[in-house]
Amino acid sequence: MVTFVTITGIILTASFFLYALSAVDNQSIDKKEKVRKDKENHQRVGDPRKVYSKEWNPNIPRPRICPMCGAMLRKDEFLYAAISAHVNSEGKKQAQIYGCKYCYLIIERGFNDLSKEPEQELDL
């Protein structure tokens, strides 16, 4: 009987410890998710349909944005894409754009925070 009570006590203690550990871990995950969502709400994004439309004024340079998520891209950032080997009837190859490093690779966008000043970029 003493062995049964001891084993039951150990199992209950271990289960309570694991439950408390998972509750603390869930709270930290919830905090991280809240911070991530707050950052996403303050991101500088554009509407790709407006930028890439035919009605864009040719005298105004187009901003560098991702056509998938609309994130503003610096000159040193690029899109992930694949070009097919097939040539269509117009003599062009089809490119499939997967996205930028923020929507395709899901990396935090630290530089797009609106509270920071934009970096000065040089055209070379």
C-alpha positions as CSV (number, residue, x, y, z in Angstrom):
1,M,0.0,0.0,0.0
2,V,2.9,2.4,0.8
3,T,4.5,1.6,-2.6
4,F,1.2,2.4,-4.4
5,V,0.9,5.8,-2.5
6,T,4.5,6.6,-3.2
7,I,4.3,5.8,-7.0
8,T,1.0,7.7,-7.2
9,G,2.5,10.7,-5.4
10,I,5.5,10.7,-7.8
11,I,3.3,10.5,-10.9
12,L,1.1,13.3,-9.6
13,T,4.1,15.5,-8.8
14,A,5.6,14.8,-12.2
15,S,2.4,15.5,-14.0
16,F,1.9,18.8,-12.1
17,F,5.4,19.8,-12.8
18,L,5.0,19.2,-16.5
19,Y,1.7,21.0,-16.6
20,A,3.2,24.1,-14.9
21,L,6.2,23.9,-17.2
22,S,3.9,23.9,-20.3
23,A,1.8,26.7,-18.9
24,V,4.8,28.9,-18.5
25,D,6.0,28.0,-22.0
26,N,2.6,28.8,-23.5
27,Q,2.7,32.2,-21.8
28,S,6.1,33.0,-23.3
29,I,4.9,31.9,-26.7
30,D,1.8,34.1,-26.4
31,K,4.0,37.1,-25.5
32,K,6.3,36.5,-28.5
33,E,3.3,36.1,-30.8
34,K,1.8,39.3,-29.5
35,V,5.1,41.2,-30.1
36,R,5.3,39.7,-33.6
37,K,1.7,40.8,-34.4
38,D,2.4,44.3,-33.1
39,K,5.4,44.5,-35.4
40,E,3.4,43.3,-38.3
41,N,0.8,46.0,-37.7
42,H,3.4,48.7,-37.9
43,Q,5.1,47.4,-41.0
44,R,5.5,49.7,-44.0
45,V,3.8,47.8,-46.9
46,G,2.4,48.8,-50.2
47,D,-0.3,47.5,-52.4
48,P,1.3,45.5,-55.3
49,R,-1.8,45.9,-57.5
50,K,-1.4,49.7,-57.5
51,V,2.4,49.7,-58.0
52,Y,2.5,47.1,-60.8
53,S,-0.6,48.3,-62.6
54,K,-0.6,50.0,-66.1
55,E,-1.9,53.2,-64.6
56,W,1.4,54.0,-62.7
57,N,2.9,57.3,-63.6
58,P,6.1,56.6,-65.6
59,N,7.7,59.7,-64.3
60,I,7.6,58.4,-60.7
61,P,10.1,55.6,-59.9
62,R,8.4,52.5,-58.7
63,P,9.1,51.5,-55.1
64,R,10.8,48.1,-54.6
65,I,8.0,46.0,-53.0
66,C,7.3,42.3,-52.9
67,P,4.4,41.3,-55.2
68,M,3.3,38.6,-52.7
69,C,3.1,40.5,-49.4
70,G,3.7,44.1,-50.3
71,A,6.8,44.6,-48.0
72,M,9.1,47.4,-48.9
73,L,12.5,46.0,-50.0
74,R,15.9,47.6,-49.9
75,K,18.2,47.6,-52.9
76,D,20.2,44.7,-51.4
77,E,17.1,42.5,-50.9
78,F,15.8,40.3,-53.6
79,L,12.9,38.0,-54.5
80,Y,12.9,34.3,-54.5
81,A,11.8,33.0,-57.9
82,A,12.2,30.2,-60.4
83,I,12.4,30.6,-64.2
84,S,11.0,27.7,-66.2
85,A,13.0,26.2,-69.1
86,H,9.9,26.3,-71.3
87,V,9.7,29.2,-73.8
88,N,6.2,30.5,-74.5
89,S,4.8,31.6,-77.9
90,E,6.2,35.1,-77.4
91,G,9.7,33.8,-76.9
92,K,9.8,34.5,-73.2
93,K,10.4,32.3,-70.3
94,Q,7.9,32.2,-67.4
95,A,9.1,33.3,-64.0
96,Q,7.3,32.0,-60.8
97,I,7.8,34.5,-58.0
98,Y,7.7,32.8,-54.5
99,G,8.1,36.0,-52.5
100,C,10.7,37.9,-50.5
101,K,12.6,36.8,-47.4
102,Y,9.8,38.0,-45.2
103,C,6.9,36.1,-46.7
104,Y,8.8,33.1,-48.3
105,L,11.4,32.5,-45.6
106,I,9.3,34.1,-42.8
107,I,12.1,36.3,-41.4
108,E,11.4,39.2,-39.0
109,R,11.2,42.6,-40.6
110,G,13.3,44.7,-38.3
111,F,14.2,47.4,-40.7
112,N,10.6,48.2,-41.8
113,D,9.6,49.5,-38.4
114,L,7.9,52.9,-38.9
115,S,9.4,54.4,-35.7
116,K,12.9,54.3,-37.3
117,E,14.2,56.7,-39.8
118,P,14.7,55.3,-43.3
119,E,18.2,54.6,-44.3
120,Q,19.8,56.8,-47.0
121,E,20.5,54.7,-50.1
122,L,23.0,55.6,-52.7
123,D,22.4,54.9,-56.4
124,L,25.6,53.7,-58.0
